[in-house]
């Protein structure tokens, strides 16, 4: 099936890339992606205690999670502001 495509305001074809995964092991819980997301795709949650990257002495025990991937519009804002490149995006077909 062909990926979803659209047109920019200038009439150029554009293929959005949607959020499909977030690497919580590299996430530092900074909240930048949460702040720039126009669709409330993310949620900040407490890091799992059994997470290999978790350290009891560390101040940062929060991590980002995907709250609603189906609300992603494929703008890529989250990936552009992430200092750890935690987000994986790909073009998808309708209803994929």
C-alpha positions as CSV (number, residue, x, y, z in Angstrom):
1,X,0.0,0.0,0.0
2,X,1.2,3.5,-0.8
3,X,2.2,5.8,2.0
4,X,0.1,8.8,3.0
5,X,1.0,11.9,1.0
6,X,-0.2,15.5,1.0
7,X,0.6,18.8,-0.6
8,X,2.3,21.7,1.0
9,X,0.8,25.2,0.8
10,X,3.1,25.8,-2.2
11,X,1.7,22.7,-4.0
12,X,4.8,20.4,-3.4
13,X,4.1,16.8,-2.6
14,X,5.0,15.9,1.0
15,X,5.1,12.5,2.7
16,X,4.8,12.7,6.5
17,X,6.8,10.4,8.7
18,X,4.9,9.2,11.8
19,X,6.2,8.4,15.2
20,X,6.4,4.6,15.5
21,X,8.8,4.1,18.5
22,X,10.5,5.9,21.4
23,X,13.6,4.6,22.9
24,X,13.1,4.9,26.7
25,X,16.6,3.7,27.4
26,X,18.2,6.8,25.9
27,X,15.4,9.2,26.9
28,X,16.4,11.7,29.6
29,X,12.9,12.9,30.3
30,X,13.6,16.5,29.3
31,X,10.1,17.0,28.0
32,X,11.1,18.9,24.9
33,X,9.1,16.6,22.6
34,X,6.1,16.9,24.9
35,X,6.3,20.7,24.7
36,X,6.5,20.9,20.9
37,X,4.0,18.2,20.0
38,X,0.8,19.9,18.7
39,X,-1.3,16.7,19.3
40,X,-0.5,15.4,22.8
41,X,1.1,12.3,21.5
42,X,3.5,12.0,24.6
43,X,3.2,11.5,28.3
44,X,5.9,11.8,30.9
45,X,5.9,8.8,33.2
46,X,8.1,7.4,36.0
47,X,11.0,5.3,34.8
48,X,10.6,1.6,35.5
49,X,12.8,0.6,38.5
50,X,14.0,-2.5,36.6
51,X,15.2,-0.4,33.7
52,X,18.9,-1.0,33.0
53,X,19.6,2.7,32.6
54,X,17.8,3.6,35.9
55,X,20.1,4.7,38.7
56,X,18.6,5.3,42.2
57,X,21.1,8.2,42.8
58,X,20.1,10.0,39.6
59,X,17.8,13.0,39.8
60,X,16.0,12.1,36.6
61,X,13.6,9.2,37.2
62,X,11.1,10.3,34.6
63,X,10.9,9.1,31.0
64,X,8.8,10.0,28.0
65,X,6.2,7.5,26.7
66,X,3.9,7.4,23.7
67,X,0.4,8.1,25.0
68,X,-1.4,8.1,21.7
69,X,0.5,7.3,18.5
70,X,-2.6,7.5,16.3
71,X,-2.8,11.3,17.0
72,X,0.6,11.8,15.4
73,X,0.4,14.0,12.3
74,X,3.9,13.3,11.1
75,X,5.3,16.8,11.5
76,X,8.6,15.5,13.0
77,X,8.9,18.3,15.6
78,X,9.7,15.9,18.4
79,X,12.7,14.4,16.6
80,X,14.1,17.9,15.8
81,X,14.2,18.9,19.4
82,X,15.3,15.6,21.0
83,X,18.9,15.9,22.2
84,X,19.2,12.1,22.4
85,X,17.5,11.1,19.1
86,X,15.0,8.8,20.9
87,X,12.3,8.9,18.3
88,X,11.8,6.6,15.3
89,X,9.6,7.8,12.4
90,X,8.5,6.2,9.2
91,X,6.0,6.9,6.4
92,X,2.8,4.8,6.8
93,X,-0.1,3.8,4.7
94,X,-3.6,4.9,5.7
95,X,-4.9,2.9,8.7
96,X,-1.5,1.3,9.3
